[in-house]
Amino acid sequence: MAWFKRTKKGIQTPTEDKKDVPKGLWYKSPTGKVVDSEQLEKNFYVSPEDGYHVRIGSKEYFKILFDDNKFKELDKNLTSKDPLKFEDTKKYPDRLKAAMEKTGLKDAVRTGVGKSMGKDLVIACMDFAFIGGSMGSVVGEKIARAADYSLKKKIPLLIISKSGGARMQEAALSLMQLAKTSAKLAQLADAGIPYISLCTDPTTGGTTASFAMLGDINISEPGALIGFAGPRVVRDTTGKELPEGFQTAEFLLEHGFLDFITHRRDLKKNISLYIDLILNRPRPVVEKTA
């Protein structure tokens, strides 16, 4: 039984020879469940034990939604300027540069077009890792251009929201994106082109006040935080204790702000279903087996 008992006493390993477990091999969910990272990826980045939907970005969503992860990225080199010469703890251009180097992204949203379940789909997906998914002029412009592409090609649009709100470094220019994106989505509605809004954790601030709640169908993932201001701000403003589960996807579904909540493994299938229903397209017949 030498596997369980030391055959030699006094074994010591010098500190410099000790090896750490490489980062990223395991993930611990907020409920304390630990899951292997490879298993997590295979399970659509959802903890299998408690169903917790891990926060992911455009790279992962594109892989989940586009057939064989094949798509054409739109306006990928669009970057923010600094018209206000804004500076807080660091200059805005320096903050942008640091975010780009850290994430490998140009800004807080990526847009692309490709096949999903064999049918064309335009996707605009926000990345929370880039300055908290904050909405600046580039985010608004890329979403507006994605809507224009959908309008021109008559292709359904999906926007995946994941944002802390407007980007303060761009002040009023950031807030102007609410009106611009809303106007573009109105054009899609007039043309009868489906737009589906997927709210993920977190969807707050100006995104909630504009495109995130303007879908022909508004859907979410389980447990996502969705609201305009955070729960603490709402509580301090109203002076009242908030209901249990306030601003969770489940709470919003119960109160009519959402149409569906879908598990991430069913996301691709359900989006295809919703678009077919909106367009009154025939669905493939699934033969039942005995």
Phi and psi restraints in degrees (value plus and minus 20) as a CYANA .aco file:
   2 ALA   PHI     -85.5   -45.5
   2 ALA   PSI     -36.4     3.6
   3 TRP   PHI     -83.3   -43.3
   3 TRP   PSI     -50.9   -10.9
   4 PHE   PHI    -128.4   -88.4
   4 PHE   PSI     -24.0    16.0
   5 LYS   PHI    -150.6  -110.6
   5 LYS   PSI     121.5   161.5
   6 ARG   PHI     -90.6   -50.6
   6 ARG   PSI     109.4   149.4
   7 THR   PHI    -107.7   -67.7
   7 THR   PSI     -38.0     2.0
   8 LYS   PHI    -144.3  -104.3
   8 LYS   PSI     119.4   159.4
   9 LYS   PHI    -115.7   -75.7
   9 LYS   PSI     134.3   174.3
  10 GLY   PHI      52.0    92.0
  10 GLY   PSI       4.7    44.7
  11 ILE   PHI     -91.5   -51.5
  11 ILE   PSI     109.0   149.0
  12 GLN   PHI    -152.0  -112.0
  12 GLN   PSI     120.6   160.6
  13 THR   PHI    -133.4   -93.4
  13 THR   PSI     105.1   145.1
  14 PRO   PHI     -76.4   -36.4
  14 PRO   PSI     125.4   165.4
  15 THR   PHI     -74.3   -34.3
  15 THR   PSI     -61.7   -21.7
  16 GLU   PHI     -87.7   -47.7
  16 GLU   PSI     -36.9     3.1
  17 ASP   PHI    -115.6   -75.6
  17 ASP   PSI     -27.4    12.6
  18 LYS   PHI     -94.2   -54.2
  18 LYS   PSI     117.9   157.9
  19 LYS   PHI    -129.1   -89.1
  19 LYS   PSI     111.0   151.0
  20 ASP   PHI    -102.6   -62.6
  20 ASP   PSI     134.7   174.7
  21 VAL   PHI     -91.0   -51.0
  21 VAL   PSI     106.1   146.1
  22 PRO   PHI     -75.7   -35.7
  22 PRO   PSI     120.6   160.6
  23 LYS   PHI     -86.8   -46.8
  23 LYS   PSI     126.3   166.3
  24 GLY   PHI      72.7   112.7
  24 GLY   PSI     -20.9    19.1
  25 LEU   PHI     -97.4   -57.4
  25 LEU   PSI     -45.2    -5.2
  26 TRP   PHI    -153.1  -113.1
  26 TRP   PSI     132.8   172.8
  27 TYR   PHI    -149.3  -109.3
  27 TYR   PSI     115.6   155.6
  28 LYS   PHI    -132.0   -92.0
  28 LYS   PSI      99.6   139.6
  29 SER   PHI     -97.4   -57.4
  29 SER   PSI     143.9   183.9
  30 PRO   PHI     -78.8   -38.8
  30 PRO   PSI     -41.5    -1.5
  31 THR   PHI    -107.2   -67.2
  31 THR   PSI     -18.8    21.2
  32 GLY   PHI      75.0   115.0
  32 GLY   PSI     -19.4    20.6
  33 LYS   PHI     -96.7   -56.7
  33 LYS   PSI     114.9   154.9
  34 VAL   PHI    -128.9   -88.9
  34 VAL   PSI     111.5   151.5
  35 VAL   PHI    -156.3  -116.3
  35 VAL   PSI     123.7   163.7
  36 ASP   PHI     -84.2   -44.2
  36 ASP   PSI     115.9   155.9
  37 SER   PHI     -81.2   -41.2
  37 SER   PSI     -57.4   -17.4
  38 GLU   PHI     -86.3   -46.3
  38 GLU   PSI     -60.6   -20.6
  39 GLN   PHI     -86.1   -46.1
  39 GLN   PSI     -57.0   -17.0
  40 LEU   PHI     -81.9   -41.9
  40 LEU   PSI     -64.0   -24.0
  41 GLU   PHI     -82.9   -42.9
  41 GLU   PSI     -62.2   -22.2
  42 LYS   PHI     -86.2   -46.2
  42 LYS   PSI     -43.7    -3.7
  43 ASN   PHI    -118.1   -78.1
  43 ASN   PSI       8.7    48.7
  44 PHE   PHI      40.8    80.8
  44 PHE   PSI      12.8    52.8
  45 TYR   PHI      40.4    80.4
  45 TYR   PSI      19.8    59.8
  46 VAL   PHI    -142.2  -102.2
  46 VAL   PSI     107.7   147.7
  47 SER   PHI     -82.9   -42.9
  47 SER   PSI      99.5   139.5
  48 PRO   PHI     -87.0   -47.0
  48 PRO   PSI     -44.6    -4.6
  49 GLU   PHI    -102.7   -62.7
  49 GLU   PSI     -57.9   -17.9
  50 ASP   PHI    -140.2  -100.2
  50 ASP   PSI     -20.4    19.6
  51 GLY   PHI      53.3    93.3
  51 GLY   PSI      -6.8    33.2
  52 TYR   PHI     -90.0   -50.0
  52 TYR   PSI     106.8   146.8
  53 HIS   PHI    -107.9   -67.9
  53 HIS   PSI      86.7   126.7
  54 VAL   PHI     -87.0   -47.0
  54 VAL   PSI     121.1   161.1
  55 ARG   PHI     -88.7   -48.7
  55 ARG   PSI     101.8   141.8
  56 ILE   PHI    -145.9  -105.9
  56 ILE   PSI     153.2   193.2
  57 GLY   PHI    -136.9   -96.9
  57 GLY   PSI    -186.9  -146.9
  58 SER   PHI     -82.2   -42.2
  58 SER   PSI     -56.4   -16.4
  59 LYS   PHI     -77.9   -37.9
  59 LYS   PSI     -65.7   -25.7
  60 GLU   PHI     -92.7   -52.7
  60 GLU   PSI     -61.1   -21.1
  61 TYR   PHI     -85.8   -45.8
  61 TYR   PSI     -60.0   -20.0
  62 PHE   PHI     -82.2   -42.2
  62 PHE   PSI     -59.1   -19.1
  63 LYS   PHI     -84.8   -44.8
  63 LYS   PSI     -57.0   -17.0
  64 ILE   PHI     -92.9   -52.9
  64 ILE   PSI     -60.0   -20.0
  65 LEU   PHI    -114.7   -74.7
  65 LEU   PSI     -55.7   -15.7
  66 PHE   PHI    -104.8   -64.8
  66 PHE   PSI     115.4   155.4
  67 ASP   PHI     -77.7   -37.7
  67 ASP   PSI     105.1   145.1
  68 ASP   PHI      35.8    75.8
  68 ASP   PSI       1.9    41.9
  69 ASN   PHI      37.8    77.8
  69 ASN   PSI      11.5    51.5
  70 LYS   PHI    -122.9   -82.9
  70 LYS   PSI     104.5   144.5
  71 PHE   PHI    -181.3  -141.3
  71 PHE   PSI     142.7   182.7
  72 LYS   PHI    -127.1   -87.1
  72 LYS   PSI     100.1   140.1
  73 GLU   PHI     -97.6   -57.6
  73 GLU   PSI     118.9   158.9
  74 LEU   PHI    -123.7   -83.7
  74 LEU   PSI     117.3   157.3
  75 ASP   PHI      30.0    70.0
  75 ASP   PSI      24.3    64.3
  76 LYS   PHI     -92.4   -52.4
  76 LYS   PSI     -37.5     2.5
  77 ASN   PHI    -122.0   -82.0
  77 ASN   PSI      -7.7    32.3
  78 LEU   PHI     -91.8   -51.8
  78 LEU   PSI     107.9   147.9
  79 THR   PHI    -153.2  -113.2
  79 THR   PSI     138.8   178.8
  80 SER   PHI     -99.2   -59.2
  80 SER   PSI     129.8   169.8
  81 LYS   PHI    -123.8   -83.8
  81 LYS   PSI    -194.3  -154.3
  82 ASP   PHI    -150.9  -110.9
  82 ASP   PSI      44.7    84.7
  83 PRO   PHI     -84.9   -44.9
  83 PRO   PSI     -44.3    -4.3
  84 LEU   PHI    -113.4   -73.4
  84 LEU   PSI     -23.9    16.1
  85 LYS   PHI      32.2    72.2
  85 LYS   PSI      27.6    67.6
  86 PHE   PHI     -97.5   -57.5
  86 PHE   PSI     120.1   160.1
  87 GLU   PHI    -165.8  -125.8
  87 GLU   PSI     105.7   145.7
  88 ASP   PHI    -135.3   -95.3
  88 ASP   PSI    -129.9   -89.9
  89 THR   PHI     -94.5   -54.5
  89 THR   PSI     -37.9     2.1
  90 LYS   PHI    -171.2  -131.2
  90 LYS   PSI     142.5   182.5
  91 LYS   PHI     -88.3   -48.3
  91 LYS   PSI     125.5   165.5
  92 TYR   PHI     -77.3   -37.3
  92 TYR   PSI     -64.9   -24.9
  93 PRO   PHI     -79.4   -39.4
  93 PRO   PSI     -55.0   -15.0
  94 ASP   PHI     -88.2   -48.2
  94 ASP   PSI     -58.3   -18.3
  95 ARG   PHI     -86.0   -46.0
  95 ARG   PSI     -60.6   -20.6
  96 LEU   PHI     -83.7   -43.7
  96 LEU   PSI     -64.9   -24.9
  97 LYS   PHI     -81.4   -41.4
  97 LYS   PSI     -63.0   -23.0
  98 ALA   PHI     -83.4   -43.4
  98 ALA   PSI     -60.7   -20.7
  99 ALA   PHI     -86.0   -46.0
  99 ALA   PSI     -59.4   -19.4
 100 MET   PHI     -84.1   -44.1
 100 MET   PSI     -63.1   -23.1
 101 GLU   PHI     -87.7   -47.7
 101 GLU   PSI     -57.0   -17.0
 102 LYS   PHI     -92.7   -52.7
 102 LYS   PSI     -58.5   -18.5
 103 THR   PHI    -123.8   -83.8
 103 THR   PSI     -41.0    -1.0
 104 GLY   PHI      56.1    96.1
 104 GLY   PSI      -7.8    32.2
 105 LEU   PHI    -125.9   -85.9
 105 LEU   PSI     139.3   179.3
 106 LYS   PHI    -109.0   -69.0
 106 LYS   PSI     -51.1   -11.1
 107 ASP   PHI    -183.5  -143.5
 107 ASP   PSI    -188.0  -148.0
 108 ALA   PHI    -107.1   -67.1
 108 ALA   PSI      -7.8    32.2
 109 VAL   PHI    -167.5  -127.5
 109 VAL   PSI     125.1   165.1
 110 ARG   PHI    -144.0  -104.0
 110 ARG   PSI     123.6   163.6
 111 THR   PHI    -145.5  -105.5
 111 THR   PSI     125.9   165.9
 112 GLY   PHI    -177.7  -137.7
 112 GLY   PSI     143.7   183.7
 113 VAL   PHI    -152.6  -112.6
 113 VAL   PSI     119.5   159.5
 114 GLY   PHI    -192.6  -152.6
 114 GLY   PSI    -189.2  -149.2
 115 LYS   PHI    -113.0   -73.0
 115 LYS   PSI     116.2   156.2
 116 SER   PHI    -152.0  -112.0
 116 SER   PSI      98.2   138.2
 117 MET   PHI      35.8    75.8
 117 MET   PSI      16.1    56.1
 118 GLY   PHI      60.5   100.5
 118 GLY   PSI     -17.3    22.7
 119 LYS   PHI    -144.7  -104.7
 119 LYS   PSI     126.1   166.1
 120 ASP   PHI     -82.8   -42.8
 120 ASP   PSI     119.2   159.2
 121 LEU   PHI    -170.9  -130.9
 121 LEU   PSI     114.7   154.7
 122 VAL   PHI    -118.8   -78.8
 122 VAL   PSI     110.5   150.5
 123 ILE   PHI    -144.2  -104.2
 123 ILE   PSI     111.8   151.8
 124 ALA   PHI    -135.1   -95.1
 124 ALA   PSI      96.7   136.7
 125 CYS   PHI    -141.5  -101.5
 125 CYS   PSI     105.9   145.9
 126 MET   PHI    -102.5   -62.5
 126 MET   PSI     130.9   170.9
 127 ASP   PHI    -139.2   -99.2
 127 ASP   PSI      92.1   132.1
 128 PHE   PHI     -88.0   -48.0
 128 PHE   PSI     -43.9    -3.9
 129 ALA   PHI     -85.6   -45.6
 129 ALA   PSI     -41.2    -1.2
 130 PHE   PHI    -114.4   -74.4
 130 PHE   PSI      78.7   118.7
 131 ILE   PHI      28.0    68.0
 131 ILE   PSI      28.6    68.6
 132 GLY   PHI      43.3    83.3
 132 GLY   PSI       7.4    47.4
 133 GLY   PHI      42.0    82.0
 133 GLY   PSI       4.2    44.2
 134 SER   PHI     -86.3   -46.3
 134 SER   PSI     124.6   164.6
 135 MET   PHI    -115.0   -75.0
 135 MET   PSI      89.1   129.1
 136 GLY   PHI    -131.8   -91.8
 136 GLY   PSI    -185.4  -145.4
 137 SER   PHI     -85.0   -45.0
 137 SER   PSI     -53.1   -13.1
 138 VAL   PHI     -88.4   -48.4
 138 VAL   PSI     -62.1   -22.1
 139 VAL   PHI     -79.1   -39.1
 139 VAL   PSI     -68.7   -28.7
 140 GLY   PHI     -83.0   -43.0
 140 GLY   PSI     -61.3   -21.3
 141 GLU   PHI     -87.3   -47.3
 141 GLU   PSI     -62.2   -22.2
 142 LYS   PHI     -88.0   -48.0
 142 LYS   PSI     -57.6   -17.6
 143 ILE   PHI     -87.4   -47.4
 143 ILE   PSI     -60.7   -20.7
 144 ALA   PHI     -82.5   -42.5
 144 ALA   PSI     -61.5   -21.5
 145 ARG   PHI     -89.1   -49.1
 145 ARG   PSI     -54.9   -14.9
 146 ALA   PHI     -83.6   -43.6
 146 ALA   PSI     -59.6   -19.6
 147 ALA   PHI     -85.1   -45.1
 147 ALA   PSI     -60.4   -20.4
 148 ASP   PHI     -80.6   -40.6
 148 ASP   PSI     -61.6   -21.6
 149 TYR   PHI     -82.9   -42.9
 149 TYR   PSI     -64.4   -24.4
 150 SER   PHI     -80.3   -40.3
 150 SER   PSI     -61.7   -21.7
 151 LEU   PHI     -85.7   -45.7
 151 LEU   PSI     -64.0   -24.0
 152 LYS   PHI     -87.8   -47.8
 152 LYS   PSI     -62.8   -22.8
 153 LYS   PHI    -112.6   -72.6
 153 LYS   PSI     -26.1    13.9
 154 LYS   PHI      38.1    78.1
 154 LYS   PSI      30.6    70.6
 155 ILE   PHI    -136.6   -96.6
 155 ILE   PSI     115.5   155.5
 156 PRO   PHI     -78.2   -38.2
 156 PRO   PSI     130.8   170.8
 157 LEU   PHI    -137.3   -97.3
 157 LEU   PSI     116.2   156.2
 158 LEU   PHI    -142.0  -102.0
 158 LEU   PSI     106.9   146.9
 159 ILE   PHI    -133.7   -93.7
 159 ILE   PSI     106.1   146.1
 160 ILE   PHI    -124.0   -84.0
 160 ILE   PSI      89.6   129.6
 161 SER   PHI    -111.0   -71.0
 161 SER   PSI     117.4   157.4
 162 LYS   PHI    -179.5  -139.5
 162 LYS   PSI      73.0   113.0
 163 SER   PHI    -172.8  -132.8
 163 SER   PSI     127.9   167.9
 164 GLY   PHI    -110.7   -70.7
 164 GLY   PSI     -21.9    18.1
 165 GLY   PHI     102.5   142.5
 165 GLY   PSI    -182.9  -142.9
 166 ALA   PHI     -89.4   -49.4
 166 ALA   PSI     132.4   172.4
 167 ARG   PHI    -108.7   -68.7
 167 ARG   PSI      93.1   133.1
 168 MET   PHI     -83.7   -43.7
 168 MET   PSI     -46.1    -6.1
 169 GLN   PHI     -87.0   -47.0
 169 GLN   PSI     -34.4     5.6
 170 GLU   PHI    -132.0   -92.0
 170 GLU   PSI     -17.1    22.9
 171 ALA   PHI      25.8    65.8
 171 ALA   PSI    -146.7  -106.7
 172 ALA   PHI     -82.8   -42.8
 172 ALA   PSI     -48.3    -8.3
 173 LEU   PHI     -81.1   -41.1
 173 LEU   PSI     -54.3   -14.3
 174 SER   PHI     -89.4   -49.4
 174 SER   PSI     -63.9   -23.9
 175 LEU   PHI     -86.0   -46.0
 175 LEU   PSI     -47.6    -7.6
 176 MET   PHI     -83.8   -43.8
 176 MET   PSI     -42.0    -2.0
 177 GLN   PHI     -88.0   -48.0
 177 GLN   PSI     -43.9    -3.9
 178 LEU   PHI     -81.8   -41.8
 178 LEU   PSI     -66.7   -26.7
 179 ALA   PHI     -89.7   -49.7
 179 ALA   PSI     -61.1   -21.1
 180 LYS   PHI     -83.6   -43.6
 180 LYS   PSI     -68.4   -28.4
 181 THR   PHI     -86.9   -46.9
 181 THR   PSI     -58.1   -18.1
 182 SER   PHI     -83.8   -43.8
 182 SER   PSI     -59.3   -19.3
 183 ALA   PHI     -85.3   -45.3
 183 ALA   PSI     -60.0   -20.0
 184 LYS   PHI     -86.0   -46.0
 184 LYS   PSI     -58.9   -18.9
 185 LEU   PHI     -88.5   -48.5
 185 LEU   PSI     -51.4   -11.4
 186 ALA   PHI     -84.4   -44.4
 186 ALA   PSI     -56.5   -16.5
 187 GLN   PHI     -84.1   -44.1
 187 GLN   PSI     -59.7   -19.7
 188 LEU   PHI     -82.3   -42.3
 188 LEU   PSI     -62.5   -22.5
 189 ALA   PHI     -82.8   -42.8
 189 ALA   PSI     -61.9   -21.9
 190 ASP   PHI     -83.4   -43.4
 190 ASP   PSI     -52.4   -12.4
 191 ALA   PHI    -105.9   -65.9
 191 ALA   PSI     -23.7    16.3
 192 GLY   PHI      52.5    92.5
 192 GLY   PSI       7.1    47.1
 193 ILE   PHI    -118.3   -78.3
 193 ILE   PSI     104.0   144.0
 194 PRO   PHI     -83.1   -43.1
 194 PRO   PSI     120.5   160.5
 195 TYR   PHI    -150.3  -110.3
 195 TYR   PSI     101.7   141.7
 196 ILE   PHI    -131.3   -91.3
 196 ILE   PSI     110.8   150.8
 197 SER   PHI    -125.0   -85.0
 197 SER   PSI     104.1   144.1
 198 LEU   PHI    -130.3   -90.3
 198 LEU   PSI      93.9   133.9
 199 CYS   PHI    -114.1   -74.1
 199 CYS   PSI     101.0   141.0
 200 THR   PHI    -137.1   -97.1
 200 THR   PSI     156.8   196.8
 201 ASP   PHI    -103.9   -63.9
 201 ASP   PSI     100.6   140.6
 202 PRO   PHI    -119.5   -79.5
 202 PRO   PSI     133.0   173.0
 203 THR   PHI    -141.1  -101.1
 203 THR   PSI      83.6   123.6
 204 THR   PHI    -158.8  -118.8
 204 THR   PSI     151.4   191.4
 205 GLY   PHI      46.4    86.4
 205 GLY   PSI    -160.8  -120.8
 206 GLY   PHI     -82.7   -42.7
 206 GLY   PSI     -46.9    -6.9
 207 THR   PHI     -85.6   -45.6
 207 THR   PSI     -62.3   -22.3
 208 THR   PHI     -85.4   -45.4
 208 THR   PSI     -54.6   -14.6
 209 ALA   PHI     -98.6   -58.6
 209 ALA   PSI     -20.9    19.1
 210 SER   PHI    -156.1  -116.1
 210 SER   PSI    -130.0   -90.0
 211 PHE   PHI     -86.3   -46.3
 211 PHE   PSI     -44.5    -4.5
 212 ALA   PHI     -86.4   -46.4
 212 ALA   PSI     -44.1    -4.1
 213 MET   PHI    -132.2   -92.2
 213 MET   PSI      -4.0    36.0
 214 LEU   PHI    -129.8   -89.8
 214 LEU   PSI      -6.9    33.1
 215 GLY   PHI     -89.9   -49.9
 215 GLY   PSI     133.4   173.4
 216 ASP   PHI     -81.1   -41.1
 216 ASP   PSI     -54.1   -14.1
 217 ILE   PHI    -153.7  -113.7
 217 ILE   PSI     107.6   147.6
 218 ASN   PHI    -125.2   -85.2
 218 ASN   PSI     100.2   140.2
 219 ILE   PHI    -146.8  -106.8
 219 ILE   PSI     149.6   189.6
 220 SER   PHI    -172.7  -132.7
 220 SER   PSI     147.8   187.8
 221 GLU   PHI    -115.0   -75.0
 221 GLU   PSI     136.4   176.4
 222 PRO   PHI     -78.2   -38.2
 222 PRO   PSI     117.5   157.5
 223 GLY   PHI      56.7    96.7
 223 GLY   PSI     -16.5    23.5
 224 ALA   PHI     -87.0   -47.0
 224 ALA   PSI     122.6   162.6
 225 LEU   PHI    -104.8   -64.8
 225 LEU   PSI     102.6   142.6
 226 ILE   PHI    -154.6  -114.6
 226 ILE   PSI     105.3   145.3
 227 GLY   PHI     159.2   199.2
 227 GLY   PSI     156.4   196.4
 228 PHE   PHI    -107.3   -67.3
 228 PHE   PSI     -86.6   -46.6
 229 ALA   PHI    -119.6   -79.6
 229 ALA   PSI     138.0   178.0
 230 GLY   PHI     -88.7   -48.7
 230 GLY   PSI     140.8   180.8
 231 PRO   PHI     -75.2   -35.2
 231 PRO   PSI     -59.0   -19.0
 232 ARG   PHI     -84.3   -44.3
 232 ARG   PSI     -62.1   -22.1
 233 VAL   PHI     -84.5   -44.5
 233 VAL   PSI     -63.2   -23.2
 234 VAL   PHI     -83.1   -43.1
 234 VAL   PSI     -63.2   -23.2
 235 ARG   PHI     -84.0   -44.0
 235 ARG   PSI     -64.4   -24.4
 236 ASP   PHI     -88.4   -48.4
 236 ASP   PSI     -51.8   -11.8
 237 THR   PHI     -94.7   -54.7
 237 THR   PSI     -64.1   -24.1
 238 THR   PHI    -103.8   -63.8
 238 THR   PSI     -42.6    -2.6
 239 GLY   PHI      51.6    91.6
 239 GLY   PSI       0.2    40.2
 240 LYS   PHI    -145.2  -105.2
 240 LYS   PSI     131.5   171.5
 241 GLU   PHI     -93.2   -53.2
 241 GLU   PSI     121.1   161.1
 242 LEU   PHI    -109.4   -69.4
 242 LEU   PSI     131.5   171.5
 243 PRO   PHI     -83.1   -43.1
 243 PRO   PSI     136.8   176.8
 244 GLU   PHI     -83.3   -43.3
 244 GLU   PSI     114.1   154.1
 245 GLY   PHI      57.3    97.3
 245 GLY   PSI      -6.5    33.5
 246 PHE   PHI     -74.8   -34.8
 246 PHE   PSI     112.8   152.8
 247 GLN   PHI      51.2    91.2
 247 GLN   PSI      -8.9    31.1
 248 THR   PHI    -103.6   -63.6
 248 THR   PSI     141.4   181.4
 249 ALA   PHI     -78.0   -38.0
 249 ALA   PSI     -58.8   -18.8
 250 GLU   PHI     -84.9   -44.9
 250 GLU   PSI     -59.0   -19.0
 251 PHE   PHI     -85.0   -45.0
 251 PHE   PSI     -63.5   -23.5
 252 LEU   PHI     -88.7   -48.7
 252 LEU   PSI     -55.3   -15.3
 253 LEU   PHI     -83.0   -43.0
 253 LEU   PSI     -64.3   -24.3
 254 GLU   PHI     -82.5   -42.5
 254 GLU   PSI     -51.3   -11.3
 255 HIS   PHI    -121.1   -81.1
 255 HIS   PSI      -7.0    33.0
 256 GLY   PHI      67.3   107.3
 256 GLY   PSI     -11.3    28.7
 257 PHE   PHI    -106.0   -66.0
 257 PHE   PSI     -39.4     0.6
 258 LEU   PHI    -142.7  -102.7
 258 LEU   PSI     134.1   174.1
 259 ASP   PHI    -114.5   -74.5
 259 ASP   PSI     -57.6   -17.6
 260 PHE   PHI    -168.5  -128.5
 260 PHE   PSI     135.4   175.4
 261 ILE   PHI    -138.6   -98.6
 261 ILE   PSI     110.1   150.1
 262 THR   PHI    -149.0  -109.0
 262 THR   PSI     118.5   158.5
 263 HIS   PHI     -85.8   -45.8
 263 HIS   PSI     126.5   166.5
 264 ARG   PHI     -82.0   -42.0
 264 ARG   PSI     -50.6   -10.6
 265 ARG   PHI     -86.9   -46.9
 265 ARG   PSI     -44.0    -4.0
 266 ASP   PHI    -119.6   -79.6
 266 ASP   PSI     -17.3    22.7
 267 LEU   PHI     -80.1   -40.1
 267 LEU   PSI     -71.0   -31.0
 268 LYS   PHI     -81.0   -41.0
 268 LYS   PSI     -65.7   -25.7
 269 LYS   PHI     -83.9   -43.9
 269 LYS   PSI     -63.3   -23.3
 270 ASN   PHI     -91.0   -51.0
 270 ASN   PSI     -57.6   -17.6
 271 ILE   PHI     -82.8   -42.8
 271 ILE   PSI     -62.5   -22.5
 272 SER   PHI     -80.6   -40.6
 272 SER   PSI     -61.1   -21.1
 273 LEU   PHI     -83.4   -43.4
 273 LEU   PSI     -66.6   -26.6
 274 TYR   PHI     -82.5   -42.5
 274 TYR   PSI     -62.2   -22.2
 275 ILE   PHI     -84.7   -44.7
 275 ILE   PSI     -62.2   -22.2
 276 ASP   PHI     -82.5   -42.5
 276 ASP   PSI     -58.0   -18.0
 277 LEU   PHI     -86.6   -46.6
 277 LEU   PSI     -62.2   -22.2
 278 ILE   PHI     -83.7   -43.7
 278 ILE   PSI     -61.9   -21.9
 279 LEU   PHI    -107.3   -67.3
 279 LEU   PSI     -21.4    18.6
 280 ASN   PHI      37.4    77.4
 280 ASN   PSI      20.7    60.7
 281 ARG   PHI    -108.5   -68.5
 281 ARG   PSI     125.4   165.4
 282 PRO   PHI     -86.7   -46.7
 282 PRO   PSI     121.7   161.7
 283 ARG   PHI    -116.2   -76.2
 283 ARG   PSI     127.6   167.6
 284 PRO   PHI     -83.7   -43.7
 284 PRO   PSI     120.5   160.5
 285 VAL   PHI    -101.4   -61.4
 285 VAL   PSI     106.5   146.5
 286 VAL   PHI    -120.6   -80.6
 286 VAL   PSI      97.8   137.8
 287 GLU   PHI     -96.8   -56.8
 287 GLU   PSI     115.2   155.2
 288 LYS   PHI    -105.2   -65.2
 288 LYS   PSI     118.7   158.7
 289 THR   PHI    -122.8   -82.8
 289 THR   PSI     127.9   167.9
